[in-house]
Amino acid sequence: MAVCDWDMCFIFALPGWKGTAYDARVFDNAITAPTMNFPHPPPGKYYLVDAGYPTPKGYIGPYKYTEFNQYEHANILDGEDNSYVGESSDQTLTISSSVEMDRVRDSIRDQIINYMQ
């Protein structure tokens, strides 16, 4: 379990748990045990949590029982014909779309590096 700030820097990490435990149990222990020094969100702010975690005040998870189509909300142009990803009837990944995603990833990486310098 980990918490990142707006600069995508880790401000809390709980890398392991003895034995087997559900995410909800690990999360509950992290936010309630004073010895954990968990950085709770400030009043009026929220942390976005995974679907496996409970959502007490200050924590927002995904809305349950809702299907999400990753292509429905995508705003990524396909490099081949300038159509949006998911517009065609064939939504299988191809080598060319994989190469395009590599370009997008590298562009994001370069922007982060330039921002940090």
C-alpha positions as CSV (number, residue, x, y, z in Angstrom):
1,M,0.0,0.0,0.0
2,A,1.4,3.4,-0.9
3,V,0.4,7.1,-0.9
4,C,1.7,9.6,-3.5
5,D,1.5,13.4,-3.4
6,W,0.6,15.6,-6.4
7,D,4.3,15.5,-7.5
8,M,4.0,11.7,-7.7
9,C,6.4,11.2,-4.8
10,F,5.7,8.5,-2.3
11,I,4.8,10.0,1.1
12,F,3.8,6.7,2.8
13,A,4.5,3.1,2.0
14,L,3.5,-0.1,3.7
15,P,5.3,-2.8,1.7
16,G,4.4,-5.9,3.6
17,W,2.2,-7.6,6.1
18,K,2.9,-10.7,8.1
19,G,0.9,-13.6,6.8
20,T,-2.1,-13.1,4.6
21,A,-4.4,-10.1,4.8
22,Y,-7.1,-8.5,2.7
23,D,-6.4,-5.0,1.4
24,A,-9.2,-3.6,3.5
25,R,-7.5,-4.9,6.7
26,V,-4.1,-3.5,5.8
27,F,-5.7,-0.1,4.9
28,D,-7.8,0.1,8.1
29,N,-4.7,-0.7,10.2
30,A,-2.6,2.0,8.4
31,I,-5.2,4.8,8.9
32,T,-6.1,3.9,12.5
33,A,-2.9,2.9,14.2
34,P,-1.1,5.9,15.6
35,T,2.2,4.2,15.3
36,M,1.9,4.1,11.5
37,N,2.1,7.9,11.2
38,F,-0.3,7.8,8.2
39,P,-0.6,11.1,6.4
40,H,-4.4,11.6,6.4
41,P,-5.8,14.0,3.8
42,P,-6.4,17.6,5.0
43,P,-9.9,18.6,5.9
44,G,-11.9,19.1,2.7
45,K,-9.5,17.1,0.6
46,Y,-9.7,13.4,-0.5
47,Y,-7.5,10.5,-1.3
48,L,-8.4,8.4,-4.3
49,V,-8.3,4.7,-3.3
50,D,-8.5,1.4,-5.1
51,A,-11.7,-0.6,-5.3
52,G,-10.4,-3.0,-2.7
53,Y,-10.2,-0.4,0.0
54,P,-13.1,1.0,2.2
55,T,-14.1,4.6,1.8
56,P,-14.3,6.4,5.1
57,K,-14.6,10.2,5.2
58,G,-11.7,11.7,3.2
59,Y,-11.3,8.7,0.9
60,I,-13.0,8.2,-2.5
61,G,-13.1,4.9,-4.4
62,P,-14.5,4.0,-7.8
63,Y,-18.3,3.9,-8.0
64,K,-19.2,0.2,-7.7
65,Y,-21.4,-1.8,-10.0
66,T,-20.6,0.4,-13.0
67,E,-18.9,-1.0,-16.1
68,F,-16.1,1.0,-17.5
69,N,-15.0,0.9,-21.1
70,Q,-11.5,2.2,-21.4
71,Y,-12.0,3.2,-25.0
72,E,-15.2,5.1,-24.4
73,H,-13.3,7.8,-22.5
74,A,-10.0,7.6,-24.3
75,N,-8.7,10.8,-25.9
76,I,-5.7,9.2,-27.6
77,L,-5.3,9.4,-31.4
78,D,-4.1,6.3,-33.2
79,G,-1.0,7.2,-35.3
80,E,-2.2,5.4,-38.4
81,D,-5.4,7.2,-39.5
82,N,-5.8,9.9,-36.8
83,S,-8.9,8.2,-35.5
84,Y,-9.5,7.9,-31.8
85,V,-8.5,4.6,-30.2
86,G,-11.6,2.4,-30.0
87,E,-13.4,4.0,-33.0
88,S,-12.8,1.1,-35.3
89,S,-14.7,-2.2,-35.0
90,D,-11.4,-4.0,-34.4
91,Q,-10.1,-3.0,-31.0
92,T,-7.3,-5.5,-30.7
93,L,-3.9,-4.1,-30.0
94,T,-1.5,-4.2,-33.0
95,I,2.2,-3.8,-33.2
96,S,1.7,-0.2,-34.6
97,S,-0.6,0.7,-31.6
98,S,2.0,-0.7,-29.2
99,V,4.7,1.4,-30.8
100,E,2.4,4.5,-30.5
101,M,1.9,3.8,-26.8
102,D,5.6,3.5,-26.4
103,R,5.9,7.0,-27.9
104,V,3.2,8.4,-25.6
105,R,4.9,6.8,-22.6
106,D,8.3,8.2,-23.6
107,S,6.8,11.7,-24.2
108,I,5.3,11.6,-20.7
109,R,8.6,10.5,-19.3
110,D,10.5,13.3,-21.1
111,Q,8.0,15.9,-19.8
112,I,8.4,14.7,-16.3
113,I,12.2,14.9,-16.6
114,N,12.1,18.4,-18.1
115,Y,9.7,19.6,-15.3
116,M,12.0,18.3,-12.6
117,Q,15.1,20.0,-14.0
